[in-house]
Amino acid sequence: MVQAINNQQRHQIHHEAISVPSQINPFINDETRRQFSATLIEVIAEDITPCDCRLAANEWEGDEYLIFEAIPVGRRGSKELHVSLTEPSWFNRARLWCQALLVLSYVLAAGQE
């Protein structure tokens, strides 16, 4: 079955495989992980929206959250794939991702001091 799927999709792939990122735990110990989790829970509970992530209305192009993103595709990037960014689907996920990234950055930076 796997070989059949590979054979069926082989003509669509025109690049070398991308290496998988390392799976190294970013936390130096369990206390740092607990600090990250507790802080993220607090950021979510306080409804904090990180700046410079294109999540706030004043960071958007125009007055509204974009409903799609155009991603260049093809060998020369001459075509565009329009990906739906409907607010219920993507905005909340993007916001959570940015909240977690912000907290992770602060926690890891504090551990370096």
N, C-alpha and C positions, 0 to 999 in steps of 0.2 A: 504494500500500500504506500509506504513512504517513498519507495523508488518510483512508483507511478506518479505521485505528486511532483517529485523532483523533475522527472522527465517532462511533465506537462508544463512546468513553470520555467524550465531552463532557458528557453528562448527569450524570456522577459528580463533576464539578469545580464547586465553588461558591465559589471564592475567586480573587483576583487572583494572578498568577504571582509567585513569590518571586524576588528578585534573587539572582543568583549571586555568592558572595563573591569578592573580588578574588584574583587569582592571584599576588600579590606574594611573592617569595622572602623569607622572614623573616631570612635570614642576611646579615650585612653584607659578608662575603667568604668565599672558599673555606676559609680557615683555621677560621672559626667553624663552617662546615658539617662540616668534618672533626672538629672538637672534639666537636660534637654526636654524630656517628656513633660515634666512639670511646667516648665516655662512655655512650651508650645500649648499646653492645655490652657494656661492663663491667657496667652495671646488670643487664642480662639474665643475664650469666654469673654474677654474684654472687647472683642470685635475689632481688633487692630488690623488695619490694612497697610501693608508696607508701602513705602514711597518708591518711586522710580521703577515700578514693575508694570506700568501701564494698566493699573487696576483702578486708579482714582479718575473721576470724570475730568479733572484738569490735565490729565496725562494722555487723554484719548485724542485721536485725530477727529476733530469735530466735537459735537456735544454728546454723542452717544457711544456706548460700547459697540465695537465692531461686531457684526453678525457673521462675518466670514474672514478668513485669512487666505491670501493668494500665495501659494507655494510654487516657486519655479520648478518645473520638471522637464525631463527630456535630456538628450545629450548636450544640448547647448543652453538649456534652461529657457528655451523659447516658448514653451507652453506653460500654462498655469493650472494648478489644481486648486479649486476653491474648497476649503475645508470649513464646515459649519462651526461657528463659535457661539451657538445660541446660548444665551446667558445661563439658563438652568443647567446645561450640560457642562460647559467649559469654564465659565467665570468662577464658579465656586471651587472647582478643582484647581484652577490657576491661582486663586487666592490662597488656598490651603498650601499649595506647593511653595508659593512665595513666603508665606508665614513660616513654614518649616525651614526653608532655606535661610531666612533671616535669623531665626533662633539658632540654627546649627552654626551659622557663621559667628555669632556672638559667643556661643558656648565654646566652640573650638578656639576662638581668639583668646578668650579668658583663660583657657587651659594652657596657652602658650606663654602667658605672662608669669 
